[in-house]
Amino acid sequence: MGGFAGPTARAETEGHSQPLETDLAMHDRTGLENIAIAPARPEEAETILELFVDIFHNREPLTAAVGFSRRRMLDLGRSVHLGRGRPALENGLWWMARDASGGGAPAGFAVCNDLLAEIHQEIPPGTTADETERIAAFAALQQELHRPLTERFDFAPGECLHISALGVSPGYQGRGLATRLLAAAVERARDLGFRYATAECTSPASRRCHEKCGFASMHRVWPCEFNFQCKRPFADIKDDCNLMFRELP
Ligand SMILES: CC(C)(COP(=O)(O)OP(=O)(O)OC[C@H]1O[C@@H](n2cnc3c(N)ncnc32)[C@H](O)[C@@H]1OP(=O)(O)O)[C@@H](O)C(=O)NCCC(=O)NCCS
């Protein structure tokens, strides 16, 4: 692992990253006046995990390729996001959007964690051999995507925020809601002393949200070409996967 690169290490600027303030101002046009965005309370964790499954199952490309049942995804979500994510949840790094005009129905979420806590996850009990192999393929792809980060940085706890999952229900998409959830979580992380933030984006829409919040692509991998144990487990994914990164000055 490379030495800590410090504040001079910058992400390669690619695409059309813009200052956060400008982009958020642009998004005031979107009619989100009935949507309340707030840090999730710990007792809302289960609602967020259910929303995560609703939004990601069969939709988010990598999740769809891994192909778990909804029930298994919920188990994994509890283990991966809540297992070591409880301090992040309690510190206001999980955000939720609710629709006041829809009786407070959940509309979107951002789940964030300390990157160091995230990369040491345990596989939940009861995982089958086949599931373990699919999780291993997913983890290997993530490791390849993270390679420039691990080579250039040696993060201390509380230094790099990981955007673990960002989702907006289909009926609310395209109105700037994900961008607002992400911006809120990043601001909170900055207040807590985080100096960097990173995410993996598997779709153009997700990448654009991150660009609007000041992230730039640091590395890119094509899952369809990714080889794992002489197989191509993500052969059907057409989009590239981008490692997004930004400093939190
Ligand atoms: C990705 C996701 C969170 C975006 O939520 P959202 O609330 O619609 O996002 P926003 O409205 O804040 O911004 C979306 C941006 O992407 C753009 N966009 C949407 N589809 C796009 C596409 N196919 N190509 C390029 N840009 C696209 C929108 O135009 C918008 O940018 P703009 O404001 O510059 O016009 C939502 O689509 C989602 O939940 N998808 C399923 C789960 C998922 O993939 N999560 C991300 C995992 S990496």
PDBQT file of the ligand as one rigid body, heavy atoms in Angstrom, charges set to zero:
ROOT
HETATM    1  C1  LIG A 301     -29.027   6.743  -9.565  1.00  0.00    +0.000 C 
HETATM    2  C2  LIG A 301     -30.212   7.353  -8.814  1.00  0.00    +0.000 C 
HETATM    3  C3  LIG A 301     -29.936   7.313  -7.318  1.00  0.00    +0.000 C 
HETATM    4  C4  LIG A 301     -30.428   8.793  -9.280  1.00  0.00    +0.000 C 
HETATM    5  O1  LIG A 301     -31.508   9.367  -8.540  1.00  0.00    +0.000 OA
HETATM    6  P1  LIG A 301     -32.219  10.743  -9.017  1.00  0.00    +0.000 P 
HETATM    7  O2  LIG A 301     -32.939  11.320  -7.865  1.00  0.00    +0.000 OA
HETATM    8  O3  LIG A 301     -32.997  10.484 -10.256  1.00  0.00    +0.000 OA
HETATM    9  O4  LIG A 301     -30.932  11.626  -9.384  1.00  0.00    +0.000 OA
HETATM   10  P2  LIG A 301     -30.893  13.210  -9.668  1.00  0.00    +0.000 P 
HETATM   11  O5  LIG A 301     -32.222  13.640 -10.199  1.00  0.00    +0.000 OA
HETATM   12  O6  LIG A 301     -30.352  13.878  -8.453  1.00  0.00    +0.000 OA
HETATM   13  O7  LIG A 301     -29.776  13.322 -10.793  1.00  0.00    +0.000 OA
HETATM   14  C5  LIG A 301     -29.772  12.423 -11.887  1.00  0.00    +0.000 C 
HETATM   15  C6  LIG A 301     -28.866  13.001 -12.958  1.00  0.00    +0.000 C 
HETATM   16  O8  LIG A 301     -28.498  11.953 -13.858  1.00  0.00    +0.000 OA
HETATM   17  C7  LIG A 301     -28.874  12.314 -15.155  1.00  0.00    +0.000 C 
HETATM   18  N1  LIG A 301     -29.192  11.101 -15.864  1.00  0.00    +0.000 N 
HETATM   19  C8  LIG A 301     -30.269  10.302 -15.704  1.00  0.00    +0.000 A 
HETATM   20  N2  LIG A 301     -30.186   9.253 -16.581  1.00  0.00    +0.000 NA
HETATM   21  C9  LIG A 301     -29.008   9.404 -17.251  1.00  0.00    +0.000 A 
HETATM   22  C10 LIG A 301     -28.350   8.671 -18.268  1.00  0.00    +0.000 A 
HETATM   23  N3  LIG A 301     -28.874   7.542 -18.753  1.00  0.00    +0.000 N 
HETATM   24  N4  LIG A 301     -27.171   9.146 -18.745  1.00  0.00    +0.000 NA
HETATM   25  C11 LIG A 301     -26.619  10.268 -18.254  1.00  0.00    +0.000 A 
HETATM   26  N5  LIG A 301     -27.204  11.017 -17.275  1.00  0.00    +0.000 NA
HETATM   27  C12 LIG A 301     -28.382  10.584 -16.787  1.00  0.00    +0.000 A 
HETATM   28  C13 LIG A 301     -30.065  13.237 -14.981  1.00  0.00    +0.000 C 
HETATM   29  O9  LIG A 301     -30.283  14.021 -16.149  1.00  0.00    +0.000 OA
HETATM   30  C14 LIG A 301     -29.563  14.064 -13.790  1.00  0.00    +0.000 C 
HETATM   31  O10 LIG A 301     -28.555  14.990 -14.187  1.00  0.00    +0.000 OA
HETATM   32  P3  LIG A 301     -28.892  16.539 -14.513  1.00  0.00    +0.000 P 
HETATM   33  O11 LIG A 301     -29.483  17.115 -13.267  1.00  0.00    +0.000 OA
HETATM   34  O12 LIG A 301     -27.561  17.106 -14.871  1.00  0.00    +0.000 OA
HETATM   35  O13 LIG A 301     -29.873  16.556 -15.635  1.00  0.00    +0.000 OA
HETATM   36  C15 LIG A 301     -31.533   6.564  -9.144  1.00  0.00    +0.000 C 
HETATM   37  O14 LIG A 301     -31.651   6.484 -10.534  1.00  0.00    +0.000 OA
HETATM   38  C16 LIG A 301     -31.573   5.172  -8.550  1.00  0.00    +0.000 C 
HETATM   39  O15 LIG A 301     -31.955   5.007  -7.399  1.00  0.00    +0.000 OA
HETATM   40  N6  LIG A 301     -31.208   4.141  -9.357  1.00  0.00    +0.000 N 
HETATM   41  C17 LIG A 301     -31.241   2.745  -8.907  1.00  0.00    +0.000 C 
HETATM   42  C18 LIG A 301     -30.200   2.444  -7.823  1.00  0.00    +0.000 C 
HETATM   43  C19 LIG A 301     -28.814   2.836  -8.271  1.00  0.00    +0.000 C 
HETATM   44  O16 LIG A 301     -28.372   2.519  -9.366  1.00  0.00    +0.000 OA
HETATM   45  N7  LIG A 301     -28.112   3.547  -7.356  1.00  0.00    +0.000 N 
HETATM   46  C20 LIG A 301     -26.739   3.966  -7.576  1.00  0.00    +0.000 C 
HETATM   47  C21 LIG A 301     -25.812   2.837  -7.337  1.00  0.00    +0.000 C 
HETATM   48  S1  LIG A 301     -24.143   3.190  -7.895  1.00  0.00    +0.000 SA
ENDROOT
TORSDOF 0
